[in-house]
Amino acid sequence: MIPPVQQGSARDSRGTRLLAHRFGGVLLFGLVFAGIALATRVALLVKAAPEVTWDASLLAAFAWGALFDVAAAGLVAAPMMVLLAVLPARWFERRWARGLAWVAGFAAVYLLLFTAVAEWTFWDEFGVRFNFIAVDYLVYTTEVIGNIRESYNLPVLLGAVAAGTVLVLGLAARSGGPQAWLGAAPVGAGRRWGLAAAGLAVVITLGAALQEDRLPAFRNNYNRELAKNGVWSLFAAFRNNVLDYEQFYRTRPERVAFDRLRRELVEDGSILLSPDESDTLRYVRNPGPAQRPNVIQITVESLSADFLGIFNPASALTPELDALAARSLVFENFYATGTRTDRGMEALTLSLPPTPGRSMVKRPRNEDMFTLGSVFRSQGYDTAFIYGGFGYFDNMNHYFGQNGYRVIDRNSVAPADVTFANVWGACDGDLFRWTLREADTSAASGRPFHHFVMTTSNHRPYTYPAGKIDLPSKVSGRAGAVKYTDQAIGEFLREAATKPWYKDTVFVIVADHCASSAGKTELPVENYHIPLIIFAPGGQIAPGRIKTLTSQMDYAPTLLGLLNWSYPSRFFGHDVRKIDPADAHALIGNYQKLGHLERGELIVLGPQHDAKTYRYDSHGGAQVPTAPSAYAEDEAISYYQSASILYRRGQYRSVKPDEQLRLAARLVPAARVAVQSPLSNP
C-alpha cells in the first residue's frame, strides 16, 4: 500500500513545505544522498581511526567532503531534473504514478547503499576512495564478479542492503517528505523547464569549479581521502584515467630513483646532458653518416608472435610475413609493454614504461611530448597517423594530432574509399591503399616521411572481404582475420614495390599487443611476446636476427640507431644492439601490475606498495616466487617512478630543431652537427 499524504503537522512543518513542490523530489534525493555519504564517511573514519590524524585537518576533510557530496548529488540527480520537467503537470495525481515513484525511490536508495558497501570493501583493500582501480574493475567484469562471489555471501549482503533500503524509506515516509512532494500542486511547463535549467546550470558550474586536485594536500593521506566522495571520485577516475604512481606504489627518494635510472640510460654509451637534474635528457651518438629513408610502420592489431610460422612452426597463418622475415631484421625476443592498443602506441611512439592507470595516449596533458615522430620532424620528415577506424576511439586523433602527426582516419576519406568495413573500421586492404596514396603525396613533396599505420581487421567480429584468402570471413574467427591481415600486408608490399620511393623506404611490421594477455600468473610474460620485423629493400638495414631481450620501449631508439642517427633523446629505452645482452630488460604491465624482467628475474610492483620477485622460465613460462632482490627492485622502481614524475611535471617534452642543434654543438664538432641539420639534408 502506498503511504497516504499526511494531513497533520508533518505536512505543515517547515521541512516538508520545502519539499511540497514538483522539484522537491530532487531535494529529497539530495538529502538522502548526503545522509548516506556522511554515514559512509563516518564509517570509514571509524575503520581508519588508528591511521587518521585527529586534528583540525579532520574538520577540514569533513567540510570539503560536504562540498563534494553536494556536487556528486547534483551530478547524479541531473537526469531526475530533466525527467521531472518532462512529465505532465498532473502526473503524480495518478495513483499508479505515485507507486512508480516509490519503486524508483527504492531502486535509487538501494543503489546508493550498495555503493556505500562497495566503498567500504574498496577502502578495506586499498585504503582510499574509488579511483582508477575501481574503473578497471568495471572493465574486467568476469574477474570482479567471480571475486565478489568467492569473497562475500551475496544473498546475505544483498538482503542486508534491501533491509537498509526499507529502513531508509520508512524513515522518509514517517517524516512526511515523500508524501509532501508527491502531493504538491501542479506546475506549468514553462516554470518546470525554467527551474530545471537553473538547477542544471548550478550543477554544471559546481562540477566545473570543484576538482579533486584542488583539495588541500593534507599531511595524512587518510584525511585527504575522507574529504572525497566515492561517486564523484569514480566519475573523476573515468575522466582523468590516471592512477597516481607515488600514492600507490613503492618509491625511492627522487634523487635515488633518478641516479639509478641515469646509470641504466648510459649503458648504451649515450651522454647525459642534465646529469644533476631529474631528467632523462642525453645525447645519443652513432658512427657514420645518418641515413634518411622513409619509414612506414605497420602496427598490427593483436598479432601474437605465436601466429607467425617463424616463431611457431605449427602455424600456417602468415605465409607473407614468414617469407618477408627471411629478407628482414627480425627481433626474436620482442615484448609488448601492455595489453591494449593505446599501450602499444604509447611505447612505440614515446619509449616510456607502461605507467599505471591509462596510457599517455588517453591521459590529459599529453600534447607536444618527446616522440619518435618529433625526432623525425626535427629532421624535416612529414609524419602521419593512418588508421582504418574512427580515430576518436581511445583518444587516438587527439594524441597524434597534438603531437605533430597528420591524421588520416575513416572520417578523412571519401565513402568510395571504403570497400569493406565492420564496427572497428575499414578493412586492412583499404587502409593500405590509403597509405600508398599518402606515401605518393609525401614523396612528391620532396620530403622524407614517417607513417604510423594502425590496422583493425584482426579484431572481433573478424570479418574481411570475401575471396582474399582460403578461410571464410567471421566463421573462421581470429585465424581468418590473422591470415587476411597477412595477405593484405603482402599485397601492400607488392604494390609498394612498383613505386619510385620503394627502395628509399624502410618497412616495419610490429604488433600493438598480443591477442590474449590472460594467464595463471599476475603478468604472464609469454603472452606479451610479439613480432618486430624491419624490412629495407634498399639495403639500409641488413637482414638478420636479434636475440637480445627487447620491449616496445626499445623500438624507437633501436630504429634510429639502425639509421645511424645522433640526436638528443629523452627516451627511456635503449638501442639494444649497443648494450650487453645480459643487461637487456623488458618492461611489461597491465593497468595495475608493473613488471620488470631482466636476467630471468621478474619484479612485479602492485598498487598497495607491493613488490614480488619471481624466477621466470622463458621456455615453459613458469614463474617461481623467490627471495626479494633489492637491486632488481630498485631498478624497476627507478623506471616507473621517474616516468611518473616527468609526466606529472610536464618535462617529457619534444626537443625542437634549434635546441637539438645547440645541444649537439656542446658535444660534437660543427661538421658533425651539420650532417644532422634538417637544412643540410633537404
C-alpha positions in Angstrom: 0.0 0.0 0.0 1.3 3.5 -0.9 1.7 5.7 2.2 -1.0 8.4 2.2 -0.4 12.1 2.1 0.0 13.3 5.7 -2.5 16.0 6.7 -1.1 16.8 10.1 1.9 18.5 11.5 4.3 16.7 9.1 2.6 18.3 6.1 2.7 21.7 7.7 6.2 21.5 9.0 8.8 23.8 7.5 10.8 20.9 6.2 8.0 19.3 4.3 6.9 22.6 3.0 10.2 22.9 1.2 9.6 19.5 -0.4 6.0 20.3 -1.4 7.0 21.2 -5.0 7.5 19.4 -8.3 11.3 19.5 -7.8 11.0 18.6 -4.1 12.0 15.1 -5.1 15.4 16.4 -6.2 15.9 18.0 -2.8 14.7 14.8 -1.1 17.1 12.7 -3.1 19.9 15.1 -2.3 19.2 14.9 1.4 19.2 11.1 1.3 22.4 11.1 -0.9 24.1 13.4 1.5 23.0 11.5 4.5 24.3 8.2 3.2 27.5 9.9 2.1 28.1 11.3 5.6 27.3 8.0 7.2 29.8 6.4 4.8 32.5 9.0 5.7 31.9 8.4 9.4 32.1 4.6 8.9 35.4 4.9 7.0 36.7 7.3 9.7 36.0 4.7 12.4 37.6 2.0 10.3 40.7 4.1 9.7 40.8 5.5 13.3 44.3 4.3 14.1 45.7 5.8 10.9 43.8 9.2 10.9 45.4 12.4 12.2 42.9 13.7 14.8 43.4 17.4 14.4 41.8 20.4 12.7 42.5 18.8 9.3 39.8 16.3 10.1 37.3 19.0 10.3 38.5 20.4 7.0 38.2 17.0 5.5 34.5 16.8 6.5 33.9 20.3 5.2 35.4 19.5 1.9 33.6 16.2 1.9 30.3 18.1 2.3 31.0 20.1 -0.8 31.8 17.0 -2.8 28.7 15.3 -1.5 26.5 18.2 -2.7 28.3 18.2 -6.1 28.0 14.5 -6.5 24.3 14.5 -5.5 23.7 17.2 -8.2 25.5 15.2 -10.8 23.6 12.1 -10.1 20.2 14.0 -9.8 20.6 15.8 -13.1 18.7 13.2 -15.1 15.9 13.4 -12.5 15.7 17.2 -13.0 15.1 16.7 -16.7 12.6 13.9 -16.1 10.5 16.0 -13.7 10.5 18.8 -16.2 9.3 16.5 -19.0 6.5 14.7 -17.0 3.0 16.3 -17.3 1.8 18.8 -14.7 -0.7 16.4 -13.1 1.4 13.3 -13.4 1.6 12.5 -9.6 -2.2 12.8 -9.3 -2.3 9.3 -10.7 -2.1 6.6 -8.0 0.0 4.3 -10.2 2.4 7.1 -10.9 2.9 7.6 -7.2 3.5 3.9 -6.9 6.1 4.1 -9.7 7.8 6.9 -7.8 8.2 4.8 -4.7 9.6 1.9 -6.8 12.1 4.3 -8.3 12.9 5.6 -4.9 13.6 2.1 -3.6 15.9 1.4 -6.6 17.8 4.7 -6.1 18.3 4.2 -2.3 19.2 0.5 -2.9 21.9 1.6 -5.4 23.2 4.3 -3.0 23.5 1.8 -0.1 25.1 -0.8 -2.4 27.6 1.8 -3.5 28.4 2.6 0.2 29.0 -1.1 0.9 31.3 -1.3 -2.2 33.2 1.8 -0.9 33.7 0.1 2.4 35.1 -3.0 0.8 37.3 -0.9 -1.6 38.6 1.1 1.4 39.3 -2.2 3.3 41.5 -3.3 0.4 43.2 -0.1 -0.8 42.7 2.5 2.0 41.3 5.0 -0.5 38.0 6.1 -2.1 37.1 4.9 -5.6 39.8 5.6 -8.2 41.0 4.1 -11.5 41.3 0.7 -9.9 37.6 0.7 -9.4 37.2 1.8 -13.0 39.4 -1.1 -14.0 37.2 -3.4 -12.1 34.2 -2.3 -14.1 36.2 -3.2 -17.3 37.2 -6.7 -16.0 33.7 -7.8 -15.1 34.3 -11.6 -15.2 37.1 -11.4 -12.7 35.3 -8.9 -10.5 32.0 -10.8 -10.3 33.9 -14.0 -9.6 35.9 -12.4 -6.9 32.7 -11.0 -5.2 31.1 -14.4 -5.3 34.0 -16.1 -3.7 34.7 -13.3 -1.1 31.2 -12.5 0.1 27.9 -14.2 1.0 25.9 -12.4 -1.7 22.4 -13.4 -0.5 23.1 -12.0 2.9 24.9 -8.9 1.6 22.1 -8.1 -0.9 19.4 -8.9 1.6 21.1 -6.5 4.1 21.2 -3.8 1.5 17.5 -4.4 0.8 16.6 -4.2 4.5 18.6 -1.0 4.8 16.7 0.5 1.9 13.3 -0.4 3.5 14.6 1.3 6.7 15.6 4.5 4.9 12.3 4.7 3.0 10.4 4.0 6.2 12.1 6.9 8.0 11.5 9.1 5.0 7.8 8.2 5.0 7.5 8.9 8.7 8.9 12.4 8.1 6.2 13.1 5.5 8.7 14.4 3.0 7.9 12.0 0.1 4.1 12.5 0.6 4.5 16.3 0.5 6.5 16.0 -2.7 4.0 13.6 -4.4 1.1 15.7 -3.3 2.4 19.1 -4.4 0.3 21.3 -6.6 0.8 21.1 -10.4 3.5 23.3 -12.0 3.2 24.7 -15.6 5.6 23.5 -18.3 7.4 26.9 -18.6 8.2 27.1 -14.9 9.2 23.4 -14.8 11.7 23.9 -17.6 13.0 27.1 -16.1 13.7 25.5 -12.8 15.3 22.5 -14.4 17.5 24.8 -16.5 18.5 26.7 -13.4 19.3 23.5 -11.4 21.4 22.1 -14.3 23.3 25.3 -14.5 24.2 25.1 -10.8 25.3 21.5 -11.2 27.5 22.2 -14.2 29.0 25.3 -12.6 29.8 23.5 -9.3 31.1 20.5 -11.2 33.5 22.7 -13.3 34.7 24.6 -10.2 35.2 21.7 -7.9 38.0 19.3 -8.8 39.8 16.8 -6.6 43.2 18.2 -7.5 42.2 21.4 -5.7 41.9 19.5 -2.4 44.5 20.6 0.2 47.5 18.3 0.4 46.8 17.2 4.0 49.8 15.7 5.7 47.9 12.5 6.3 46.5 10.9 3.1 43.8 9.1 5.1 42.4 12.5 6.0 42.6 13.6 2.4 40.7 10.5 1.2 38.0 11.1 3.7 37.4 14.5 2.1 36.4 12.9 -1.1 33.1 11.5 -2.2 33.2 8.0 -3.7 30.7 8.6 -6.5 32.5 11.8 -7.5 35.8 10.0 -7.4 34.6 7.3 -9.6 33.4 9.7 -12.3 36.7 11.6 -11.9 38.7 8.4 -12.5 36.8 7.8 -15.7 37.6 11.3 -16.8 41.2 11.6 -15.8 42.3 8.0 -16.5 45.2 8.3 -14.1 46.4 6.1 -11.2 49.0 8.1 -9.3 52.2 6.1 -9.0 53.6 7.8 -5.9 50.4 7.2 -3.9 50.0 3.5 -4.6 53.4 2.0 -5.5 56.8 1.6 -3.9 59.0 4.6 -4.3 62.5 5.8 -3.6 63.7 9.3 -2.8 63.6 11.2 -6.1 67.4 11.7 -6.2 68.0 8.0 -5.6 65.5 7.0 -8.3 67.0 9.2 -11.0 70.5 8.4 -10.0 69.8 4.7 -10.6 67.9 5.5 -13.8 70.7 7.5 -15.3 73.2 4.7 -14.7 70.8 2.5 -16.7 70.3 5.0 -19.5 74.0 5.4 -20.3 74.6 1.7 -20.7 74.3 2.3 -24.5 77.1 4.9 -24.5 74.9 7.9 -24.6 76.0 11.1 -22.8 73.9 12.8 -20.1 73.0 16.4 -20.8 71.5 17.1 -17.4 73.5 14.8 -15.1 72.4 16.6 -11.9 68.7 17.0 -12.7 65.7 14.8 -12.6 65.6 14.3 -16.3 66.4 11.6 -18.9 67.8 14.1 -21.5 71.0 12.8 -23.0 72.8 12.7 -26.4 72.9 9.5 -28.4 75.9 9.2 -30.8 76.1 6.8 -33.7 79.0 6.5 -36.1 78.9 7.2 -39.8 76.6 9.3 -41.8 72.9 9.3 -40.9 70.6 7.6 -43.4 67.3 9.3 -44.2 64.9 6.7 -45.7 61.2 6.9 -45.5 59.7 4.8 -42.7 56.3 3.1 -42.9 55.5 1.4 -39.6 52.6 -1.0 -39.8 51.3 -1.6 -36.3 49.1 -4.8 -36.5 46.2 -5.3 -34.1 46.6 -8.2 -31.7 49.4 -10.0 -33.6 50.9 -12.5 -31.1 54.2 -13.9 -32.1 52.7 -17.4 -31.9 50.6 -16.7 -35.0 53.8 -16.4 -37.1 55.4 -19.5 -38.6 58.9 -18.2 -37.8 58.0 -18.4 -34.1 55.5 -21.3 -34.2 56.2 -23.8 -36.9 52.7 -25.3 -36.4 51.1 -22.1 -37.6 50.3 -21.6 -41.3 48.5 -18.3 -40.9 51.2 -15.9 -42.0 52.9 -17.1 -45.2 53.6 -13.5 -46.4 55.3 -12.4 -43.1 57.2 -15.6 -42.9 58.6 -15.1 -46.4 59.3 -11.4 -45.6 61.2 -12.4 -42.4 63.9 -14.2 -44.5 64.8 -10.8 -46.0 64.5 -8.7 -42.9 65.9 -8.0 -39.5 63.8 -10.0 -37.0 63.7 -9.4 -33.3 63.2 -12.8 -31.7 62.6 -11.8 -28.1 60.4 -8.7 -28.5 57.7 -8.0 -26.0 54.7 -5.6 -25.8 54.6 -3.3 -22.8 50.9 -3.7 -22.3 47.7 -5.4 -23.2 45.8 -2.8 -25.3 46.3 -0.8 -28.5 46.8 2.5 -26.7 49.6 0.9 -24.6 51.4 -0.2 -27.8 51.1 3.3 -29.3 52.4 4.8 -26.1 55.6 2.6 -26.1 56.2 2.7 -29.8 56.0 6.5 -30.0 57.2 7.6 -26.6 59.6 4.9 -25.5 58.1 5.1 -22.0 57.4 2.4 -19.4 53.7 1.4 -19.0 52.9 3.7 -16.1 49.8 2.6 -14.0 46.2 3.5 -15.0 45.6 4.6 -18.5 48.3 5.1 -21.2 49.6 8.5 -22.1 47.5 8.3 -25.3 44.4 8.8 -23.2 45.7 11.0 -20.4 45.3 14.8 -20.1 48.3 17.0 -20.8 49.7 14.6 -23.5 50.5 17.3 -26.1 53.9 18.1 -27.6 55.6 15.1 -26.0 59.0 13.7 -26.9 58.0 11.1 -29.5 59.7 9.2 -32.3 57.7 11.5 -34.6 59.2 14.6 -33.0 62.7 13.3 -33.7 61.7 12.6 -37.4 60.1 16.0 -37.8 63.2 17.7 -36.4 65.0 16.3 -39.4 62.4 17.6 -41.9 60.2 14.5 -42.1 56.5 14.5 -42.8 54.8 12.4 -40.1 51.3 10.9 -40.4 49.0 8.6 -38.4 46.8 6.5 -40.7 44.0 4.4 -39.1 41.3 2.4 -40.7 38.7 3.2 -37.9 37.4 6.4 -36.3 40.3 7.9 -34.5 38.3 9.4 -31.7 38.3 5.9 -30.2 40.9 5.7 -27.4 41.7 9.4 -28.0 44.0 8.5 -30.9 43.2 11.5 -33.0 43.9 14.0 -30.2 47.1 12.3 -29.2 48.6 12.0 -32.6 47.2 15.3 -33.8 48.5 17.2 -30.8 51.9 15.6 -31.2 52.6 16.8 -34.8 51.2 13.9 -36.9 48.8 14.5 -39.7 45.7 12.3 -39.0 44.1 10.2 -41.7 41.2 8.0 -40.4 37.9 6.8 -41.7 36.4 10.3 -41.3 39.2 11.7 -43.6 38.4 9.6 -46.7 35.5 9.6 -49.1 32.9 6.8 -48.7 34.1 5.3 -52.0 37.5 4.8 -50.4 35.9 2.1 -48.1 35.1 -1.1 -49.9 34.6 -3.2 -46.8 34.2 -2.3 -43.1 32.9 -3.5 -39.8 32.4 -1.8 -36.5 36.1 -1.3 -36.0 36.8 0.3 -39.3 37.8 -0.2 -42.9 39.5 -3.4 -43.9 43.2 -3.6 -43.9 43.3 -3.6 -47.7 41.5 -0.3 -47.8 43.9 1.1 -45.1 47.0 0.1 -47.1 45.6 1.7 -50.2 45.2 5.0 -48.3 48.8 4.5 -47.1 50.1 4.1 -50.6 48.3 7.3 -51.6 49.7 9.3 -48.7 53.2 8.0 -49.4 52.9 9.1 -53.0 51.8 12.6 -51.9 54.7 12.9 -49.4 57.2 11.6 -51.8 56.0 14.1 -54.5 56.6 16.9 -52.0 60.3 16.0 -51.8 60.2 15.4 -48.1 61.0 12.0 -46.4 58.1 10.6 -44.5 57.3 8.6 -41.4 53.8 7.0 -41.4 52.4 5.2 -38.3 49.8 2.9 -39.8 47.3 1.1 -37.4 45.3 -1.9 -38.6 41.9 -3.1 -37.3 40.9 -6.3 -39.1 42.4 -8.7 -36.5 39.6 -7.8 -34.1 36.2 -9.3 -33.3 33.9 -9.8 -35.3 36.9 -11.0 -37.5 35.2 -10.0 -40.8 37.0 -9.2 -44.1 36.4 -9.1 -47.8 35.4 -12.3 -49.4 37.8 -14.1 -51.8 41.0 -12.8 -50.4 42.1 -15.9 -48.5 41.0 -19.5 -48.3 39.2 -19.1 -45.0 35.7 -17.7 -44.8 35.0 -14.4 -43.1 33.7 -14.3 -39.5 33.2 -18.1 -39.0 36.9 -18.6 -39.2 37.4 -16.4 -36.2 40.7 -14.9 -35.4 42.6 -17.4 -37.6 40.9 -16.0 -40.6 41.5 -12.4 -39.5 45.2 -13.0 -39.0 45.5 -14.7 -42.3 43.7 -11.8 -44.1 45.9 -9.2 -42.5 48.9 -11.2 -43.6 47.6 -11.3 -47.1 46.8 -7.6 -47.1 50.4 -6.8 -46.0 51.8 -8.9 -48.7 49.6 -7.2 -51.3 50.6 -3.8 -50.0 54.3 -4.5 -50.2 54.0 -5.8 -53.8 52.1 -2.7 -54.8 54.7 -0.5 -53.0 57.5 -2.3 -55.0 56.1 -0.6 -58.1 56.6 2.9 -56.6 59.6 5.1 -57.2 60.0 5.6 -53.4 60.1 1.9 -52.6 63.8 1.3 -52.2 64.1 4.6 -50.3 61.7 3.2 -47.7 62.1 1.1 -44.6 59.1 -1.0 -43.7 58.4 -2.0 -40.1 55.9 -4.7 -39.1 55.2 -4.7 -35.4 52.2 -5.7 -33.2 50.5 -3.4 -30.7 49.9 -6.3 -28.2 49.1 -10.0 -28.1 45.7 -11.5 -28.9 45.3 -12.6 -25.3 47.0 -11.5 -22.1 45.2 -13.7 -19.6 47.2 -16.4 -17.8 47.8 -18.1 -14.5 50.2 -15.5 -13.2 49.9 -11.8 -12.5 51.9 -10.9 -15.6 52.2 -13.9 -17.9 55.3 -12.9 -19.8 54.8 -15.4 -22.6 51.5 -13.6 -23.5 53.4 -10.4 -24.2 55.7 -11.9 -26.9 55.1 -10.1 -30.3 56.9 -9.8 -33.6 59.1 -6.9 -34.8 60.3 -7.2 -38.4 62.2 -4.5 -40.2 62.5 -4.8 -44.0 64.7 -2.4 -46.0 64.5 -3.3 -49.7 67.1 -0.6 -50.5 69.7 -2.3 -48.2 69.7 0.5 -45.5 69.3 -2.2 -42.7 70.8 -5.6 -43.2 68.7 -8.7 -42.6 69.5 -10.9 -39.6 68.3 -12.0 -36.2 68.5 -10.1 -32.9 68.0 -12.4 -29.9 68.5 -9.8 -27.2 65.6 -9.3 -24.8 63.7 -6.2 -26.1 60.4 -4.5 -25.4 58.4 -1.9 -27.3 60.0 0.7 -25.2 63.3 0.0 -27.0 61.8 0.2 -30.5 62.3 3.9 -31.3 65.9 4.2 -30.1 66.8 1.0 -31.8 65.3 2.1 -35.1 67.1 5.4 -35.0 70.3 3.6 -34.2 69.9 1.4 -37.2 69.7 4.6 -39.3 72.9 5.9 -37.6 71.2 9.0 -36.2 72.8 11.1 -33.5 70.3 13.1 -31.5 69.3 14.5 -28.1 67.0 11.9 -26.5 64.5 11.6 -23.6 63.6 8.0 -24.5 63.6 5.5 -21.6 64.6 2.7 -24.0 67.9 1.6 -25.4 69.3 0.8 -28.8 69.5 -2.9 -27.9 72.4 -3.6 -30.3 74.6 -1.3 -28.1 74.1 -2.9 -24.7 75.4 -6.1 -23.1 72.6 -8.7 -23.8 73.0 -9.7 -20.1 71.8 -6.2 -19.2 68.8 -6.2 -21.5 65.4 -6.0 -20.0 61.7 -5.8 -20.8 59.1 -3.7 -19.0 55.6 -5.1 -19.2 52.4 -4.3 -17.3 48.7 -4.1 -17.2 46.6 -1.3 -15.6 47.7 -2.2 -12.1 50.7 -4.6 -12.1 54.0 -3.2 -13.3 56.7 -5.7 -14.3 60.4 -5.6 -14.9 62.2 -8.6 -16.5 66.0 -8.9 -16.5 68.3 -11.9 -16.3 65.3 -14.2 -15.7 64.2 -12.3 -12.7 60.7 -10.7 -12.8 59.8 -7.9 -10.4 56.1 -7.2 -10.1 55.0 -3.9 -8.5 51.5 -3.7 -7.2 49.2 -0.8 -6.2 49.3 -1.5 -2.4 53.0 -0.7 -2.2 53.6 -4.3 -3.0 56.6 -5.9 -4.7 57.1 -9.5 -5.6 60.1 -11.3 -7.1 59.9 -14.4 -9.4 62.3 -16.5 -11.3 61.0 -16.7 -14.8 61.5 -19.7 -17.1 61.4 -18.4 -20.7 60.9 -21.9 -22.1 57.9 -23.1 -20.0 56.7 -19.7 -18.8 56.7 -20.8 -15.2 57.2 -18.1 -12.5 58.6 -19.3 -9.2 58.4 -16.9 -6.2 61.9 -16.2 -4.9 63.6 -14.0 -2.3 63.3 -10.3 -2.9 66.2 -8.7 -4.8 66.8 -5.1 -3.6 69.0 -4.4 -6.6 66.4 -5.5 -9.2 63.5 -3.9 -7.3 65.4 -0.6 -7.2 65.8 -0.7 -11.0 62.2 -1.4 -11.6 61.1 1.4 -9.3 63.5 3.8 -10.8 61.9 3.4 -14.3 58.3 3.6 -13.3 58.7 6.3 -10.6 60.8 8.5 -12.8 58.4 8.2 -15.8 55.5 9.3 -13.4 57.5 12.3 -12.2 58.4 13.5 -15.7 54.8 13.2 -16.8 53.4 15.0 -13.8 55.8 17.9 -14.2 55.3 18.2 -17.9 59.0 17.6 -18.6 58.7 14.8 -21.2 58.5 17.4 -24.0 59.8 17.4 -27.6 63.2 18.9 -28.3 62.8 21.5 -31.1 65.3 21.5 -34.0 67.1 24.7 -32.9 67.5 23.3 -29.4 68.8 20.0 -30.8 71.5 21.8 -32.7 72.5 23.8 -29.6 72.7 20.6 -27.5 74.6 18.7 -30.2 77.1 21.6 -30.6 78.1 21.2 -26.9 79.3 17.7 -27.6 80.3 17.2 -31.2 82.2 19.1 -33.9 80.4 21.6 -36.0 80.8 19.5 -39.1 79.1 16.6 -37.4 76.2 18.8 -36.3 75.8 20.0 -39.9 75.2 16.4 -41.1 72.3 16.1 -38.7 70.8 19.5 -39.5 67.5 19.4 -41.4 68.7 22.3 -43.6 71.7 20.3 -44.8 69.7 17.2 -45.7 66.7 18.5 -47.7 
